[in-house]
Amino acid sequence: MSTEVKQAATAPILNGTEAQLYVADVRTSSDFFTSKLGFTADFVYGDPPFYGMVRRDRARLCLRLVCEPVFVGDNRQREQLLSASITVDTAAEIKQLFLEFQSAGVTFHQGLKKEPWGARNFIVLDPNGNLILFAGPAG
């Protein structure tokens, strides 16, 4: 008879996600996120660069070089096709973040807005046409 003790299997825990942003120039995109949005560059890889990652706190964005347009015309902006969603915990933080980006001269696709479902958010338009949503509770 076996005296083997069966260990309870624990479910894997997903502890992060990294959005992929398609960009025409990895270095220029990395510079935008670091100089305008307060991210730091984790790495920029290749010569010339074809991949990189920027981070701010627990938010990470991967920058992937593409040489052809990914979307046709203004479809991304017209349909509000988000490339990434980044959240904060409080209403004060989302307002502070909006004001920080505004003072840095960031271009917004949508200004700070209270949504009917109880969120307060805004959408940044990066130099490659990517829409990045920043959201928090309405307060």
JOZIBEL-V799659 format. One record per residue. N is the residue number from 1. OMEGA is omega in degrees with one decimal (* if undefined). Layout:
n=(N & N)
omega=(OMEGA & OMEGA)
This chain:
n=(1 & 2 & 3 & 4 & 5 & 6 & 7 & 8 & 9 & 10 & 11 & 12 & 13 & 14 & 15 & 16 & 17 & 18 & 19 & 20 & 21 & 22 & 23 & 24 & 25 & 26 & 27 & 28 & 29 & 30 & 31 & 32 & 33 & 34 & 35 & 36 & 37 & 38 & 39 & 40 & 41 & 42 & 43 & 44 & 45 & 46 & 47 & 48 & 49 & 50 & 51 & 52 & 53 & 54 & 55 & 56 & 57 & 58 & 59 & 60 & 61 & 62 & 63 & 64 & 65 & 66 & 67 & 68 & 69 & 70 & 71 & 72 & 73 & 74 & 75 & 76 & 77 & 78 & 79 & 80 & 81 & 82 & 83 & 84 & 85 & 86 & 87 & 88 & 89 & 90 & 91 & 92 & 93 & 94 & 95 & 96 & 97 & 98 & 99 & 100 & 101 & 102 & 103 & 104 & 105 & 106 & 107 & 108 & 109 & 110 & 111 & 112 & 113 & 114 & 115 & 116 & 117 & 118 & 119 & 120 & 121 & 122 & 123 & 124 & 125 & 126 & 127 & 128 & 129 & 130 & 131 & 132 & 133 & 134 & 135 & 136 & 137 & 138 & 139)
omega=(-177.1 & 176.6 & -179.1 & 178.9 & 178.5 & 177.7 & 177.4 & 178.1 & 176.1 & -179.9 & 176.0 & 178.3 & 176.3 & -173.0 & 177.3 & 174.5 & 179.4 & 178.5 & 176.6 & 176.0 & 178.6 & -172.1 & 178.8 & -179.0 & -175.5 & -178.4 & 178.9 & 179.2 & 177.4 & 178.6 & 177.7 & -177.3 & -179.8 & -175.7 & -175.8 & -172.3 & 174.7 & 176.0 & 169.7 & 179.2 & 173.4 & 177.2 & 169.4 & -171.3 & 175.4 & 178.2 & 5.2 & -176.2 & 176.1 & 179.6 & 177.9 & 177.0 & 173.5 & -177.0 & 169.3 & -174.2 & 180.0 & 178.1 & 179.0 & 178.1 & 176.1 & -179.1 & -176.4 & 179.7 & 169.0 & -175.1 & 178.7 & 175.4 & 179.7 & -179.8 & 179.9 & 174.6 & -178.0 & -175.7 & -179.6 & -177.8 & -178.0 & -178.3 & -176.5 & 178.7 & -176.1 & 173.9 & 179.9 & 172.9 & -178.1 & -175.7 & 171.5 & -172.6 & -172.3 & 176.4 & 178.9 & -179.1 & -177.9 & 177.1 & 179.2 & 179.5 & 177.7 & -179.5 & 176.6 & -179.1 & 178.9 & -179.7 & 176.8 & 178.1 & -179.7 & 174.7 & 179.8 & 169.9 & 176.8 & 177.2 & 179.6 & -171.3 & 173.6 & -178.3 & -179.8 & -178.2 & 172.8 & 177.5 & 170.5 & -176.0 & 172.8 & -177.4 & 177.1 & 173.8 & -179.8 & -176.5 & 179.6 & -180.0 & 177.0 & 176.5 & -178.7 & -179.8 & 171.9 & -173.1 & 175.4 & 177.9 & -178.1 & 176.1 & *)
